[in-house]
Amino acid sequence: MLKLAFYGKGGIGKSTTVSNIALALAERGLKVVQIGCDPKADSTSQLLHGEKVTPVLELIRRSSDIDIAAVGKVGDSGVICVESGGPAPGVGCAGRGIIAALETLEKKGAFKLWEPDVVLYDVLGDVVCGGFSMPMRNGYADYVFILTSGENMAVHAAANIAMAVGNYSRRGYARLGGFILNKRNVKNEVAKVEELAADFNTSIAGMLEWSETVQEAEEKKQCVLSAFPRSEMAASYRKLADRIMEIAGGAKA
């Protein structure tokens, strides 16, 4: 079971990217679980065509002894969709909620039940403390990939995430797999992210061009690979998924 965590500043296109990677891996015959680690609980919505998943934290609130078989839904291409959820706005700590949700999945034997080949964590990366760093520590993820554009705030957030990964990797936890450039067509965008990657002794794992196809798929409440499977953008997501597996598999070997 390969476990990959994807981080990035809010609004960088992380959930869209992760969901399309999930489908690309499922196309290869792999059994994939996608776990959204964001209080909004909307990471997997495109895989489910807009349907909602009852978050793990909501199930915990209903009963301390949840039925793990009731967790998540099966989305496009058999991808198992799970959301950690979070507290109501202004009440409680979202980070602690993620910790509780992931620990519950582990204790209840979710991965033994699902038997996935690949687990993808989609994690909000504006803050990398407490629960939001959970997937990169304690052995939850093998590798972390960080999404960014060339925008200054996105690069700043990506650098903070990379520093956190470096701190945990020295303890034997998740390693940095590289940066994913989701282009916004700002000045010197590629050069900025190449410099960022060099600062952390890593590389750009893949580049995604800005495309109206992504917005068109979102309007359909679908992933690009479902709505427009033969498009150039779908091919880009497949290429990225292949590259990620090369990096993770090669590093693991």
Secondary structure, 3 states (H helix, E strand, C coil): CEEEEEEECCCCCHHHHHHHHHHHHHHCCCCEEEEEECCCCCCCCCCCCCCCCCCHHHHHHHCCCCCHHHCCEECHHHCEEEECCCCCCCCCCHHHHHHHHHHHHHHCCHHHHHCCCEEEEEEECCCCCHHHHHHHCCCCCCEEEEEECCCHHHHHHHHHHHHHHHHHHCCCCCEEEEEEEECCCCCCHHHHHHHHHHHCCCCEEEEECCCHHHHHHHHCCCCHHHHCCCCHHHHHHHHHHHHHHHHHHHHHC
